[in-house]
């Protein structure tokens, strides 16, 4: 794209080779016309005519680099026609090209001198070589018409180029602003995720401290209870390390430090989905919940991400779906946890769905944090659909390992689902 822009600017400003192309074409066409002209016309291609034609188009080479000398040279060559009458002259074509070029590159006040210098001289030379008054008058009218057309077309082309350049500048500025806003939205959502993960880590660390205190106090009196407490500390420690690693990944992509939260209350997770659905139902949106597979424990961060995703999807349904219903599906698969939320309403407006908001950015950031996939968009039968798939292969070290007492946590206490 940069190379194309450089070539475009080079062609626009011109080089001697590019500027010489048009005079060469004019000279070749002129010589071709003279070579095929009938003998009765009195015009034939001679070495003198060819040299005169080449001299006539020569000022056109400098029409963009040296506009003033090109105009003066064309004026001088045109006035020479008073002393050396030539029936067909390439100077007339040079006058047309220079007039149009001046009108294209300059405002009308600065282009008018070129018009006023060249065209009266060209009209005078043309009138001198015509004997009949009627033919002189007709030639003057044709010259005036051609001059006005060249000037007006040049000014129109100049205005059009300026308008297109303004549109390109505005489009580039809008694209830069869009990138800045998107970056700000991503950074804001990452800071929010970091704060929430900080709460999760802080909660787990505080729980580990409480369990460690209880295990120390009951070690002599109740060794079995102390062993269970140490097993819980082991599990919580592994979970904390995973969440801390994800927290550091978020902070590594953020320029600002995370604001620490003083609250140690656990963030909402899968068990809180039932309350979320109940509140949405009270808001007037019927919601059905379907759980596929047998629920198993997940990391607190994943539970938080699933909760936020469902919360954002249901909030958008309340705002945009209108009279409709929604359904939440949770799939506890052996290798992935799937979340699907869809409604039967009209969905968001087309432009809003195309642009996306901070809510969709937040969903995408949360799912990507755990290596998952997110798909959003209108449903074929109407409404809007949000689908996420979060792989569970990273949970082998937590939910599938036995604790210190030899018990499997997923087999001892399986949650009954969010709703």
LINHUTA-V143571 format. One record per residue. RES is the residue in three letters. D_LAST is the distance of its C-alpha to the last C-alpha in Angstrom with 2 decimals. Layout:
# LINHUTA-V143571
res=RES d_last=D_LAST
res=RES d_last=D_LAST
This chain:
# LINHUTA-V143571
res=UNK d_last=53.98
res=UNK d_last=56.14
res=UNK d_last=59.01
res=UNK d_last=58.80
res=UNK d_last=58.95
res=UNK d_last=61.97
res=UNK d_last=63.76
res=UNK d_last=62.99
res=UNK d_last=64.40
res=UNK d_last=67.42
res=UNK d_last=68.18
res=UNK d_last=67.68
res=UNK d_last=70.06
res=UNK d_last=72.33
res=UNK d_last=74.62
res=UNK d_last=78.24
res=UNK d_last=77.41
res=UNK d_last=74.87
res=UNK d_last=77.17
res=UNK d_last=80.07
res=UNK d_last=78.25
res=UNK d_last=78.81
res=UNK d_last=82.55
res=UNK d_last=83.04
res=UNK d_last=81.51
res=UNK d_last=83.68
res=UNK d_last=86.79
res=UNK d_last=86.11
res=UNK d_last=85.57
res=UNK d_last=88.71
res=UNK d_last=90.83
res=UNK d_last=89.46
res=UNK d_last=90.38
res=UNK d_last=93.89
res=UNK d_last=94.38
res=UNK d_last=93.64
res=UNK d_last=95.39
res=UNK d_last=98.41
res=UNK d_last=101.87
res=UNK d_last=102.71
res=UNK d_last=100.15
res=UNK d_last=102.25
res=UNK d_last=99.28
res=UNK d_last=99.12
res=UNK d_last=97.47
res=UNK d_last=99.94
res=UNK d_last=99.49
res=UNK d_last=100.20
res=UNK d_last=97.60
res=UNK d_last=94.99
res=UNK d_last=95.73
res=UNK d_last=95.65
res=UNK d_last=92.30
res=UNK d_last=90.87
res=UNK d_last=92.16
res=UNK d_last=90.64
res=UNK d_last=87.08
res=UNK d_last=87.36
res=UNK d_last=86.17
res=UNK d_last=82.89
res=UNK d_last=81.91
res=UNK d_last=81.63
res=UNK d_last=79.93
res=UNK d_last=76.79
res=UNK d_last=78.18
res=UNK d_last=81.48
res=UNK d_last=81.16
res=UNK d_last=84.20
res=UNK d_last=86.68
res=UNK d_last=85.40
res=UNK d_last=86.11
res=UNK d_last=89.54
res=UNK d_last=90.46
res=UNK d_last=89.48
res=UNK d_last=91.50
res=UNK d_last=94.53
res=UNK d_last=94.28
res=UNK d_last=93.91
res=UNK d_last=97.02
res=UNK d_last=98.95
res=UNK d_last=98.72
res=UNK d_last=101.34
res=UNK d_last=103.90
res=UNK d_last=102.67
res=UNK d_last=101.64
res=UNK d_last=99.16
res=UNK d_last=97.95
res=UNK d_last=94.39
res=UNK d_last=92.85
res=UNK d_last=89.57
res=UNK d_last=89.79
res=UNK d_last=88.41
res=UNK d_last=85.22
res=UNK d_last=84.98
res=UNK d_last=85.27
res=UNK d_last=82.36
res=UNK d_last=80.15
res=UNK d_last=80.97
res=UNK d_last=80.35
res=UNK d_last=76.95
res=UNK d_last=76.02
res=UNK d_last=77.03
res=UNK d_last=75.04
res=UNK d_last=71.92
res=UNK d_last=72.06
res=UNK d_last=73.40
res=UNK d_last=72.94
res=UNK d_last=75.57
res=UNK d_last=77.80
res=UNK d_last=78.20
res=UNK d_last=78.40
res=UNK d_last=81.06
res=UNK d_last=83.95
res=UNK d_last=83.48
res=UNK d_last=83.63
res=UNK d_last=86.71
res=UNK d_last=88.55
res=UNK d_last=88.18
res=UNK d_last=88.24
res=UNK d_last=91.49
res=UNK d_last=93.34
res=UNK d_last=91.95
res=UNK d_last=92.95
res=UNK d_last=96.43
res=UNK d_last=97.03
res=UNK d_last=95.85
res=UNK d_last=98.12
res=UNK d_last=101.14
res=UNK d_last=100.99
res=UNK d_last=100.88
res=UNK d_last=104.10
res=UNK d_last=103.11
res=UNK d_last=101.76
res=UNK d_last=99.31
res=UNK d_last=97.80
res=UNK d_last=97.60
res=UNK d_last=95.75
res=UNK d_last=93.35
res=UNK d_last=92.72
res=UNK d_last=92.03
res=UNK d_last=89.50
res=UNK d_last=87.75
res=UNK d_last=87.73
res=UNK d_last=86.28
res=UNK d_last=83.55
res=UNK d_last=82.67
res=UNK d_last=82.69
res=UNK d_last=80.34
res=UNK d_last=77.97
res=UNK d_last=77.85
res=UNK d_last=77.27
res=UNK d_last=74.60
res=UNK d_last=72.71
res=UNK d_last=72.83
res=UNK d_last=71.47
res=UNK d_last=68.70
res=UNK d_last=67.71
res=UNK d_last=67.76
res=UNK d_last=65.49
res=UNK d_last=63.10
res=UNK d_last=62.94
res=UNK d_last=62.27
res=UNK d_last=59.49
res=UNK d_last=57.85
res=UNK d_last=58.17
res=UNK d_last=56.53
res=UNK d_last=53.63
res=UNK d_last=53.27
res=UNK d_last=53.32
res=UNK d_last=50.70
res=UNK d_last=48.45
res=UNK d_last=48.90
res=UNK d_last=48.18
res=UNK d_last=45.02
res=UNK d_last=43.87
res=UNK d_last=44.62
res=UNK d_last=42.74
res=UNK d_last=39.72
res=UNK d_last=39.80
res=UNK d_last=40.14
res=UNK d_last=37.23
res=UNK d_last=35.02
res=UNK d_last=36.13
res=UNK d_last=35.45
res=UNK d_last=31.91
res=UNK d_last=31.27
res=UNK d_last=32.94
res=UNK d_last=31.00
res=UNK d_last=27.64
res=UNK d_last=28.87
res=UNK d_last=29.93
res=UNK d_last=26.54
res=UNK d_last=24.91
res=UNK d_last=27.67
res=UNK d_last=27.10
res=UNK d_last=23.41
res=UNK d_last=24.31
res=UNK d_last=27.07
res=UNK d_last=24.70
res=UNK d_last=22.72
res=UNK d_last=26.06
res=UNK d_last=27.45
res=UNK d_last=24.56
res=UNK d_last=24.95
res=UNK d_last=28.71
res=UNK d_last=28.54
res=UNK d_last=26.35
res=UNK d_last=28.93
res=UNK d_last=31.65
res=UNK d_last=30.20
res=UNK d_last=29.68
res=UNK d_last=33.18
res=UNK d_last=34.68
res=UNK d_last=33.09
res=UNK d_last=34.25
res=UNK d_last=37.73
res=UNK d_last=38.05
res=UNK d_last=36.85
res=UNK d_last=38.64
res=UNK d_last=41.66
res=UNK d_last=40.04
res=UNK d_last=36.86
res=UNK d_last=37.24
res=UNK d_last=34.17
res=UNK d_last=31.92
res=UNK d_last=33.69
res=UNK d_last=33.08
res=UNK d_last=29.33
res=UNK d_last=29.41
res=UNK d_last=31.49
res=UNK d_last=29.08
res=UNK d_last=26.24
res=UNK d_last=28.71
res=UNK d_last=29.43
res=UNK d_last=25.86
res=UNK d_last=25.30
res=UNK d_last=28.66
res=UNK d_last=27.87
res=UNK d_last=24.66
res=UNK d_last=26.74
res=UNK d_last=29.45
res=UNK d_last=27.22
res=UNK d_last=25.73
res=UNK d_last=29.27
res=UNK d_last=30.62
res=UNK d_last=28.21
res=UNK d_last=29.06
res=UNK d_last=32.72
res=UNK d_last=32.22
res=UNK d_last=30.87
res=UNK d_last=33.76
res=UNK d_last=36.25
res=UNK d_last=35.54
res=UNK d_last=35.69
res=UNK d_last=39.03
res=UNK d_last=37.89
res=UNK d_last=36.73
res=UNK d_last=33.28
res=UNK d_last=33.20
res=UNK d_last=32.10
res=UNK d_last=29.49
res=UNK d_last=30.35
res=UNK d_last=26.83
res=UNK d_last=25.52
res=UNK d_last=22.00
res=UNK d_last=19.37
res=UNK d_last=17.95
res=UNK d_last=14.26
res=UNK d_last=12.43
res=UNK d_last=9.28
res=UNK d_last=7.99
res=UNK d_last=8.93
res=UNK d_last=6.92
res=UNK d_last=4.65
res=UNK d_last=8.31
res=UNK d_last=9.67
res=UNK d_last=8.06
res=UNK d_last=9.21
res=UNK d_last=12.51
res=UNK d_last=13.04
res=UNK d_last=12.72
res=UNK d_last=15.24
res=UNK d_last=17.38
res=UNK d_last=17.90
res=UNK d_last=15.97
res=UNK d_last=13.86
res=UNK d_last=10.80
res=UNK d_last=9.13
res=UNK d_last=6.52
res=UNK d_last=8.19
res=UNK d_last=8.34
res=UNK d_last=12.06
res=UNK d_last=13.72
res=UNK d_last=13.14
res=UNK d_last=11.41
res=UNK d_last=14.24
res=UNK d_last=15.22
res=UNK d_last=16.33
res=UNK d_last=18.75
res=UNK d_last=17.83
res=UNK d_last=19.54
res=UNK d_last=17.56
res=UNK d_last=14.24
res=UNK d_last=15.93
res=UNK d_last=17.19
res=UNK d_last=13.91
res=UNK d_last=12.51
res=UNK d_last=15.88
res=UNK d_last=16.01
res=UNK d_last=12.87
res=UNK d_last=14.17
res=UNK d_last=17.61
res=UNK d_last=16.77
res=UNK d_last=14.96
res=UNK d_last=17.85
res=UNK d_last=20.35
res=UNK d_last=18.91
res=UNK d_last=19.30
res=UNK d_last=22.80
res=UNK d_last=24.14
res=UNK d_last=22.41
res=UNK d_last=23.88
res=UNK d_last=23.00
res=UNK d_last=20.28
res=UNK d_last=16.68
res=UNK d_last=14.35
res=UNK d_last=12.02
res=UNK d_last=9.99
res=UNK d_last=10.60
res=UNK d_last=10.27
res=UNK d_last=13.15
res=UNK d_last=14.04
res=UNK d_last=17.71
res=UNK d_last=20.58
res=UNK d_last=22.16
res=UNK d_last=19.71
res=UNK d_last=16.20
res=UNK d_last=15.77
res=UNK d_last=13.88
res=UNK d_last=14.68
res=UNK d_last=14.30
res=UNK d_last=16.74
res=UNK d_last=17.92
res=UNK d_last=20.62
res=UNK d_last=22.76
res=UNK d_last=26.08
res=UNK d_last=24.92
res=UNK d_last=26.96
res=UNK d_last=30.73
res=UNK d_last=32.60
res=UNK d_last=34.26
res=UNK d_last=31.13
res=UNK d_last=29.28
res=UNK d_last=32.38
res=UNK d_last=32.83
res=UNK d_last=29.26
res=UNK d_last=28.33
res=UNK d_last=27.41
res=UNK d_last=23.69
res=UNK d_last=24.33
res=UNK d_last=26.65
res=UNK d_last=24.05
res=UNK d_last=21.58
res=UNK d_last=24.51
res=UNK d_last=25.68
res=UNK d_last=22.44
res=UNK d_last=21.93
res=UNK d_last=25.66
res=UNK d_last=25.63
res=UNK d_last=23.84
res=UNK d_last=25.93
res=UNK d_last=23.42
res=UNK d_last=24.00
res=UNK d_last=22.86
res=UNK d_last=23.71
res=UNK d_last=23.53
res=UNK d_last=25.41
res=UNK d_last=25.76
res=UNK d_last=24.51
res=UNK d_last=27.34
res=UNK d_last=26.09
res=UNK d_last=25.52
res=UNK d_last=22.99
res=UNK d_last=21.96
res=UNK d_last=20.08
res=UNK d_last=18.95
res=UNK d_last=18.70
res=UNK d_last=18.83
res=UNK d_last=19.66
res=UNK d_last=19.97
res=UNK d_last=22.16
res=UNK d_last=21.31
res=UNK d_last=24.94
res=UNK d_last=25.38
res=UNK d_last=22.99
res=UNK d_last=25.31
res=UNK d_last=26.87
res=UNK d_last=23.82
res=UNK d_last=21.07
res=UNK d_last=23.57
res=UNK d_last=26.45
res=UNK d_last=27.15
res=UNK d_last=27.72
res=UNK d_last=31.18
res=UNK d_last=31.00
res=UNK d_last=30.36
res=UNK d_last=26.75
res=UNK d_last=24.17
res=UNK d_last=21.18
res=UNK d_last=18.76
res=UNK d_last=20.18
res=UNK d_last=20.24
res=UNK d_last=16.76
res=UNK d_last=14.01
res=UNK d_last=10.51
res=UNK d_last=8.08
res=UNK d_last=5.70
res=UNK d_last=3.81
res=UNK d_last=0.00
